[in-house]
Amino acid sequence: MREFTYEAQPMRVVLRPGGSVTAVPDEAGRLGLRRLLVVCGPRGAETARAVADALGDACAGLHAEARMHVPAEVADRAVEAVRAVGADGCVAVGGGSAIGLGKVIALRTGLPLLAVPSTYSGSEMTPVWGLTEHGTKRTGRDPSVLPRSVVYDPELTLSLPVGLSVTSGVNAVAHAAEALYAPDASPLVSLMAEEGARAMTGALPALAADPHDLDARGRALYGAWLCGAALGATTMGLHHKLCHVLGGTFGLPHAETHTVVLPYALAYNAPAAPEAMAALGRALDTDDVPEALRELAGRLGAPRSLAELGLKETDVAVAAGAVSGQAYPNPREVTEAGVLGVLRAAYAGDRPSARH
Ligand code: NAD
């Protein structure tokens, strides 16, 4: 038996169709909260309004200004809004961007956060916050940003377009994959990661065939929960570092970038992570995990190459230099030539191979 350390996160999770309006008021009541500010992005305002209405007198206002990667000025305005209404807590409704804003509010004010996720990003399960100042994103870990309660409402995700559902779903699988070979992996987290990858990859074809399949939407959120919990419990490797650089430095879209890069990062790491590959193989029912993931995402209409996402060929070498110049845990040694091979293959959308 390998040694391990496991730390349970103090968090309540409710999964219920309609829960964004039926469960959120109860969750706020359990926490004794009476003046909640609801935060969301501009496109999520209608849904967040329904949550605000359900809270009734316990809603102190609606702030619909969340944006990708939490720009500092957006965070400043949100904290001002919290103070202006005398809020005693915050409910973030939306994807990783809205939840990211809720986390920075919690970090700066110490107020409790409730999360109502509408994508599969998994941010709601992690104590990691991010803030973008002068074009640079800083991240940190702080237990105070972990939501006190998370309400997963499959009905809320019926409007998530199939394209974004698929890429966001593969983003979740990426968390599970890297958790399985993380240096701080542990048996319970590995079980969650394997089951999360199984639930998500099983749900995606069904919801792509019928985006209104509530059962498939529920299974995808269940998968997102488990994959997000695995992300929150472990330290990510090469794949997340590649996506961080491609998103942060070259402005590539978050979930789509994860979807394109994952098969190549896994093909690179596979020879050094046989147990993780075996777990993912069981989850996806395949003996070629990288190709199975690439085939699944492509079949469901996701982009297949970094070129399609707008990366310039000349940026490939710049990104490879940035990713290989940093220190982070990874099962296989990260060399500049290795990263360059991974990025070249992902740029072209080639069949993934461990030889890159
Ligand atoms: P997002 O929150 O930016 O949402 C993407 C788009 O989908 C937005 O335009 C949004 O309005 C729309 N959308 C969301 N839910 C919808 C729904 N149900 N119906 C219709 N449209 C909907 O994207 P994301 O991929 O969820 O999150 C990405 C952000 O989260 C990034 O900034 C990333 O760094 C961060 N993130 C952080 C962590 C963490 O642990 N801190 C984990 C994962 C992601």
Boltz pocket constraint, residues with backbone or C-beta under 6 A from the ligand:
constraints:
  - pocket:
      binder: B
      contacts: [[A, 41], [A, 43], [A, 44], [A, 68], [A, 69], [A, 70], [A, 94], [A, 95], [A, 96], [A, 97], [A, 98], [A, 100], [A, 118], [A, 119], [A, 120], [A, 121], [A, 122], [A, 123], [A, 124], [A, 126], [A, 127], [A, 128], [A, 129], [A, 130], [A, 156], [A, 157], [A, 158], [A, 159], [A, 160], [A, 161], [A, 164], [A, 168], [A, 254], [A, 255]]
      max_distance: 6.0
